[in-house]
Amino acid sequence: MTPDEIETRMTGQLAAVGGGRLEAFLPSPMVQNHAAFIELLDDGTLACLWFGGTLEGKSDISIYGTTLAPGTDRWTPSVQLSDDTERSEQNPVLTRDGQGRWQLFHTAQPSGNQDECLLRVRDISMIGATLTGSAPRIIDLPLGTFVRGRFVRRNDGAWMMPVFHCVSRAGQRWNGSHDTAGVAVSHDDGATWTMTEVPGSIGSVHMTIVPLDGAHMVAFYRRRQSDFVHRSESHDGGFTWLMPEPTDVPNNNSSINVVRLADGRLAMVCNPVSAATSSDRRASLYDEIEEGDDRPDASGGCAPIWGVPRAPLALCVSTDGGKTWPLRRIVDDSPGTCLSNNSIDGRNKELSYPYLLEGPDGALHVAYTYFRRAIKYVRLPRGWIDGEQS
């Protein structure tokens, strides 16, 4: 589809496409929409949040959100939930504190300088079917701290926020070469935070923590090196983590999401391709907005690879705690071209940054970037992952 054809479908209307599958392109007034996050609210309402504007890194990028109430067939008109006119506000994560209040965490960076990012939080409430946000507060973590994954409660009651740290190098421009994973911990529902780094995690970002049984937890990572999804373990309930190791799922330096299903299996949505399967490359994530920044790229660290196609979008399933993922099904497909972030000239064909949840009825809800022009929502019926539905 062309950008104009996608725009005409951005109504939020659910459409049945066969086999019990439902799809919708979420409504947004912005020409670029990216980095979806989907969550189930207390009354069964689905909430989807993302960032929108003209181009990732630009100061007009803000957080938007929409909802789908139970029994309805259309997502509500989107609302703007952040409003910093000086920074690009990205990567929304919705979570609930110990008092049951919903809170929105997101990043805020100047231009493409992820190492200068602030981390912010604001209370979120519903007025009717419309999301509303309070004034933001700044989180007391180092500049360059990014979020993407769901929060997890530790067995001592502490809040664990999986993060990655975009490390600043004096006189050099951020390029992802020194990014590391970490866990930020709060014992007072987010009033204060401390952070510890995951050992040996350079290049492993977008940490997603999945509790298994007892004190056993696993975490999964996007890779700047564009090789494989990596995995690490904690055997003490999240207090300490082992070094990330590769799984058998390729990764293209693009976001993944993992959940534990009701039957105990793990499900991952991702683009199972890597630098080894494509020669496509671009200079950096923000090469379209770096004019006037004469600093050299950061040296040392790992060697990030950008531009590997972001498609197909696949759902992978593991029965061994995420060590191997033998069951893989395609959710959506395209050329995946992402040599430009531009969403209006038709060059970008990525299906990326998916988020996943399992509903009480066993249906799977997936939201993801569609050609950077829209956020697409797909509902997969119970049994789809095992081939029971086409």
C-alpha positions as CSV (number, residue, x, y, z in Angstrom):
1,M,0.0,0.0,0.0
2,T,1.1,3.6,-0.6
3,P,1.2,6.1,2.3
4,D,-2.1,7.7,1.0
5,E,-3.8,4.3,0.8
6,I,-2.7,3.5,4.4
7,E,-4.1,6.9,5.5
8,T,-7.5,6.1,4.2
9,R,-7.6,3.0,6.4
10,M,-6.5,4.7,9.6
11,T,-10.0,4.8,11.0
12,G,-9.6,2.3,13.9
13,Q,-12.4,0.2,12.4
14,L,-12.0,-3.6,13.0
15,A,-12.2,-5.7,9.9
16,A,-12.6,-9.5,9.8
17,V,-10.0,-11.0,7.4
18,G,-10.8,-14.7,7.8
19,G,-10.2,-17.5,10.2
20,G,-11.4,-15.4,13.2
21,R,-8.6,-12.8,12.6
22,L,-9.4,-9.1,13.1
23,E,-7.3,-6.1,11.9
24,A,-7.4,-2.3,12.2
25,F,-5.2,0.6,11.4
26,L,-5.3,2.8,14.4
27,P,-6.4,6.5,14.0
28,S,-3.7,9.1,14.2
29,P,-3.4,12.7,12.9
30,M,0.4,12.2,12.5
31,V,2.2,11.1,9.3
32,Q,4.7,9.0,11.3
33,N,3.6,6.5,13.9
34,H,6.0,4.1,15.6
35,A,6.8,2.0,18.7
36,A,3.4,0.6,19.8
37,F,2.7,-0.6,23.3
38,I,-0.5,-2.5,24.0
39,E,-2.0,-3.2,27.4
40,L,-5.2,-4.6,28.9
41,L,-6.9,-2.2,31.4
42,D,-9.0,-3.2,34.4
43,D,-12.4,-3.4,32.7
44,G,-11.1,-5.4,29.7
45,T,-10.5,-2.3,27.6
46,L,-7.4,-2.5,25.3
47,A,-5.1,0.6,25.3
48,C,-2.5,1.1,22.6
49,L,0.1,3.9,22.9
50,W,2.9,4.9,20.4
51,F,4.8,7.9,19.3
52,G,3.8,10.1,16.4
53,G,5.0,13.2,14.5
54,T,6.9,13.9,11.3
55,L,10.1,12.0,11.8
56,E,11.7,10.1,14.6
57,G,14.0,12.4,16.6
58,K,12.2,15.5,15.6
59,S,10.9,17.8,18.3
60,D,7.3,17.3,17.2
61,I,7.3,13.6,18.1
62,S,4.9,13.0,21.0
63,I,3.1,10.1,22.7
64,Y,-0.4,9.2,21.4
65,G,-2.9,6.7,22.6
66,T,-6.3,5.1,21.8
67,T,-8.6,2.5,23.4
68,L,-10.9,-0.3,22.3
69,A,-13.7,-1.1,24.8
70,P,-15.0,-4.6,25.2
71,G,-17.8,-5.4,22.7
72,T,-17.0,-2.4,20.4
73,D,-15.7,-2.6,16.8
74,R,-13.7,0.6,16.5
75,W,-10.7,2.1,18.3
76,T,-11.4,5.6,19.7
77,P,-9.8,8.7,18.1
78,S,-6.2,9.1,19.3
79,V,-5.3,11.6,21.9
80,Q,-1.9,13.3,22.5
81,L,-0.5,12.4,25.9
82,S,2.8,14.3,26.0
83,D,3.7,17.8,24.8
84,D,7.4,18.7,25.0
85,T,8.1,21.0,22.0
86,E,11.9,20.8,22.5
87,R,12.4,17.0,22.7
88,S,11.4,13.9,20.7
89,E,9.2,11.9,23.1
90,Q,9.4,8.2,22.4
91,N,8.9,4.6,23.6
92,P,5.7,4.7,25.8
93,V,5.3,2.0,28.5
94,L,2.1,1.8,30.5
95,T,2.2,0.2,34.0
96,R,0.2,0.1,37.2
97,D,1.6,1.1,40.5
98,G,0.9,-0.5,43.9
99,Q,-2.2,1.7,44.4
100,G,-3.7,0.5,41.1
101,R,-3.0,3.8,39.3
102,W,-1.9,3.6,35.7
103,Q,1.3,5.4,34.8
104,L,2.9,6.2,31.5
105,F,6.7,6.1,31.3
106,H,8.4,7.5,28.1
107,T,11.7,8.9,26.9
108,A,12.4,12.5,25.8
109,Q,15.6,13.3,23.7
110,P,17.0,16.2,21.8
111,S,17.2,15.3,18.1
112,G,18.9,11.9,17.6
113,N,21.0,12.2,20.7
114,Q,19.7,9.2,22.7
115,D,22.5,9.6,25.1
116,E,20.9,12.9,26.3
117,C,17.5,11.3,26.8
118,L,15.4,12.1,29.9
119,L,13.0,9.5,31.3
120,R,9.6,10.8,32.3
121,V,6.5,9.5,34.0
122,R,2.9,10.8,34.2
123,D,-0.3,9.5,35.7
124,I,-2.8,8.2,33.2
125,S,-6.6,8.0,33.7
126,M,-9.7,7.4,31.7
127,I,-12.5,10.0,31.2
128,G,-15.2,7.9,29.5
129,A,-13.3,6.0,26.8
130,T,-10.6,8.7,26.5
131,L,-7.1,8.5,27.9
132,T,-5.8,11.6,29.7
133,G,-2.4,12.3,31.2
134,S,-1.1,14.5,34.0
135,A,2.0,16.7,34.1
136,P,5.2,14.7,33.8
137,R,7.9,14.0,36.4
138,I,11.5,13.3,35.6
139,I,12.8,9.9,36.8
140,D,16.1,10.1,38.8
141,L,18.2,7.9,36.5
142,P,21.2,8.8,34.3
143,L,20.7,10.6,31.1
144,G,20.4,8.2,28.2
145,T,18.2,5.7,30.1
146,F,15.6,4.2,27.8
147,V,12.5,2.1,28.4
148,R,10.6,-0.4,26.1
149,G,9.7,-3.5,28.2
150,R,6.9,-4.1,30.7
151,F,7.6,-3.7,34.4
152,V,7.8,-6.7,36.7
153,R,7.4,-7.0,40.4
154,R,10.2,-8.7,42.3
155,N,9.5,-11.2,45.0
156,D,10.4,-8.6,47.7
157,G,7.8,-6.2,46.2
158,A,10.2,-3.9,44.4
159,W,9.4,-2.6,41.0
160,M,11.8,-3.8,38.2
161,M,11.9,-1.6,35.2
162,P,14.0,-3.2,32.3
163,V,16.0,-0.4,30.7
164,F,18.9,0.1,28.3
165,H,21.5,2.8,28.8
166,C,22.6,4.9,25.8
167,V,26.1,5.7,27.0
168,S,27.5,9.2,26.2
169,R,31.1,9.5,24.8
170,A,32.7,12.9,25.2
171,G,33.0,14.8,21.9
172,Q,31.4,11.9,20.0
173,R,27.9,11.3,18.6
174,W,25.7,8.5,19.9
175,N,25.5,5.6,17.5
176,G,24.5,2.7,19.8
177,S,28.0,1.2,20.0
178,H,28.2,1.4,23.8
179,D,24.5,0.7,24.8
180,T,24.1,-1.7,27.7
181,A,21.1,-3.3,29.4
182,G,20.1,-2.8,33.0
183,V,17.4,-3.1,35.6
184,A,16.1,-0.1,37.5
185,V,14.6,-0.9,40.9
186,S,12.2,1.1,43.0
187,H,11.1,0.1,46.5
188,D,8.7,3.1,46.8
189,D,6.5,2.7,43.7
190,G,8.6,4.9,41.5
191,A,9.5,7.8,43.8
192,T,13.2,6.8,43.7
193,W,15.3,4.4,41.6
194,T,18.6,2.6,41.5
195,M,20.0,0.8,38.5
196,T,22.3,-2.1,38.0
197,E,23.8,-3.2,34.7
198,V,23.3,-6.6,33.2
199,P,26.9,-8.1,32.9
200,G,28.3,-8.5,29.4
201,S,25.4,-6.8,27.8
202,I,27.0,-4.3,25.4
203,G,24.8,-4.2,22.3
204,S,22.0,-6.0,24.1
205,V,19.0,-3.6,24.4
206,H,15.2,-3.5,24.8
207,M,15.4,-5.9,27.7
208,T,12.1,-7.8,28.2
209,I,11.8,-9.7,31.5
210,V,9.5,-12.8,31.7
211,P,8.9,-14.5,35.1
212,L,8.9,-18.3,34.9
213,D,8.4,-20.4,38.0
214,G,9.6,-19.7,41.5
215,A,12.6,-17.4,41.5
216,H,13.5,-18.2,37.9
217,M,13.2,-15.3,35.4
218,V,14.4,-14.9,31.8
219,A,15.1,-11.8,29.8
220,F,15.3,-11.3,26.0
221,Y,17.2,-8.6,24.1
222,R,17.3,-6.9,20.7
223,R,20.9,-6.7,19.4
224,R,22.7,-3.7,18.0
225,Q,25.0,-6.2,16.2
226,S,22.1,-7.5,14.2
227,D,22.9,-11.1,14.8
228,F,20.5,-13.1,17.1
229,V,18.0,-12.4,19.9
230,H,19.9,-12.8,23.1
231,R,18.7,-14.3,26.4
232,S,19.8,-14.2,30.0
233,E,18.6,-15.7,33.2
234,S,18.0,-14.8,36.8
235,H,17.8,-17.6,39.4
236,D,17.2,-15.3,42.4
237,G,14.0,-13.5,41.4
238,G,15.6,-10.7,39.5
239,F,18.3,-9.6,42.0
240,T,21.1,-10.7,39.7
241,W,21.4,-11.6,36.0
242,L,23.7,-13.8,33.9
243,M,25.3,-12.5,30.8
244,P,23.1,-12.6,27.6
245,E,23.7,-15.5,25.3
246,P,22.3,-16.0,21.7
247,T,19.1,-17.9,21.0
248,D,18.3,-19.5,17.6
249,V,16.1,-16.5,16.5
250,P,17.9,-14.0,14.2
251,N,17.6,-10.3,15.0
252,N,17.9,-7.3,12.8
253,N,18.6,-4.6,15.4
254,S,14.9,-4.0,15.8
255,S,12.6,-4.4,18.8
256,I,11.1,-7.7,20.0
257,N,8.5,-8.5,22.6
258,V,8.0,-11.7,24.7
259,V,5.2,-12.9,26.9
260,R,4.4,-16.1,28.8
261,L,1.2,-17.7,27.6
262,A,-1.4,-19.2,29.9
263,D,-0.3,-22.7,28.9
264,G,3.3,-21.9,30.1
265,R,4.9,-21.5,26.7
266,L,6.7,-18.3,25.7
267,A,5.6,-16.3,22.7
268,M,7.8,-13.8,20.9
269,V,6.9,-11.3,18.1
270,C,9.9,-10.2,16.1
271,N,11.5,-9.9,12.6
272,P,13.5,-13.2,12.4
273,V,16.2,-11.8,10.0
274,S,19.7,-10.6,10.6
275,A,22.7,-8.9,8.9
276,A,23.7,-12.3,7.7
277,T,20.6,-12.5,5.5
278,S,20.6,-9.1,3.9
279,S,23.2,-6.6,2.6
280,D,21.0,-3.6,3.2
281,R,22.8,-1.0,5.4
282,R,22.3,2.6,6.4
283,A,24.8,4.9,8.2
284,S,22.8,5.3,11.4
285,L,19.3,5.4,12.8
286,Y,19.1,9.2,12.6
287,D,21.2,9.8,9.4
288,E,18.3,11.9,8.0
289,I,18.4,14.5,10.8
290,E,22.2,14.7,11.6
291,E,23.0,17.6,9.3
292,G,25.0,20.2,11.2
293,D,26.3,17.8,13.8
294,D,30.0,17.5,12.9
295,R,31.0,15.2,15.8
296,P,32.5,11.9,14.8
297,D,30.5,8.7,15.6
298,A,31.3,7.1,19.0
299,S,34.3,4.8,18.7
300,G,34.9,1.5,20.4
301,G,32.3,-0.8,21.9
302,C,30.3,-3.0,19.6
303,A,29.7,-2.4,15.9
304,P,26.0,-1.5,15.4
305,I,24.4,-2.5,12.1
306,W,21.4,-0.4,10.9
307,G,19.2,-0.9,7.9
308,V,18.6,-4.6,7.8
309,P,15.0,-5.2,6.6
310,R,12.3,-5.2,9.2
311,A,10.0,-8.0,7.9
312,P,8.5,-10.5,8.0
313,L,6.7,-10.0,11.3
314,A,6.6,-13.4,13.0
315,L,5.2,-15.1,16.1
316,C,7.7,-17.6,17.5
317,V,6.9,-20.1,20.3
318,S,9.2,-21.8,22.8
319,T,8.6,-24.7,25.2
320,D,12.0,-24.6,26.9
321,G,12.0,-21.2,28.6
322,G,13.1,-19.4,25.5
323,K,16.3,-21.3,24.7
324,T,14.9,-22.5,21.3
325,W,11.9,-21.3,19.2
326,P,11.0,-24.1,16.8
327,L,7.4,-23.0,16.1
328,R,7.2,-19.9,13.9
329,R,4.3,-18.4,12.1
330,I,4.1,-15.3,9.9
331,V,1.7,-12.6,11.2
332,D,2.4,-10.1,8.3
333,D,4.9,-9.7,5.5
334,S,6.4,-7.0,3.3
335,P,9.8,-6.2,1.7
336,G,10.7,-4.7,5.1
337,T,12.8,-1.9,3.6
338,C,14.0,0.5,6.3
339,L,16.9,2.5,4.7
340,S,14.9,5.6,5.5
341,N,12.6,6.6,8.4
342,N,10.5,8.7,6.0
343,S,6.9,7.7,6.2
344,I,5.4,9.7,3.4
345,D,7.6,9.1,0.3
346,G,6.8,5.3,0.1
347,R,10.3,4.0,0.6
348,N,9.8,2.6,4.1
349,K,8.2,-0.8,4.1
350,E,8.9,-2.0,7.6
351,L,6.7,-4.1,9.9
352,S,8.4,-3.5,13.2
353,Y,8.4,-2.8,16.9
354,P,5.6,-5.3,17.8
355,Y,4.0,-5.6,21.1
356,L,2.0,-8.6,22.3
357,L,-0.5,-9.7,25.0
358,E,-2.7,-12.7,25.5
359,G,-6.4,-11.9,26.4
360,P,-8.4,-13.9,29.0
361,D,-10.1,-15.8,26.2
362,G,-6.7,-16.9,24.8
363,A,-6.8,-14.5,21.8
364,L,-3.5,-12.8,21.0
365,H,-3.4,-9.0,20.5
366,V,-0.5,-7.6,18.4
367,A,0.2,-4.0,17.6
368,Y,3.1,-2.9,15.4
369,T,4.5,-0.3,13.0
370,Y,3.2,-0.5,9.5
371,F,5.6,1.3,7.0
372,R,6.1,4.0,9.7
373,R,2.9,5.5,8.5
374,A,0.5,3.7,10.9
375,I,0.1,1.5,13.9
376,K,-1.6,-1.8,12.8
377,Y,-3.5,-3.9,15.3
378,V,-4.2,-7.6,14.8
379,R,-6.3,-10.0,16.9
380,L,-5.4,-13.6,16.4
381,P,-7.9,-16.2,17.7
382,R,-7.1,-18.8,20.3
383,G,-5.3,-21.7,18.6
384,W,-3.9,-19.6,15.8
385,I,-0.3,-20.2,16.8
386,D,-0.8,-24.0,16.6
387,G,-2.3,-23.8,13.1
388,E,-5.9,-24.3,14.2
389,Q,-6.9,-21.1,12.4
390,S,-5.6,-20.0,9.0
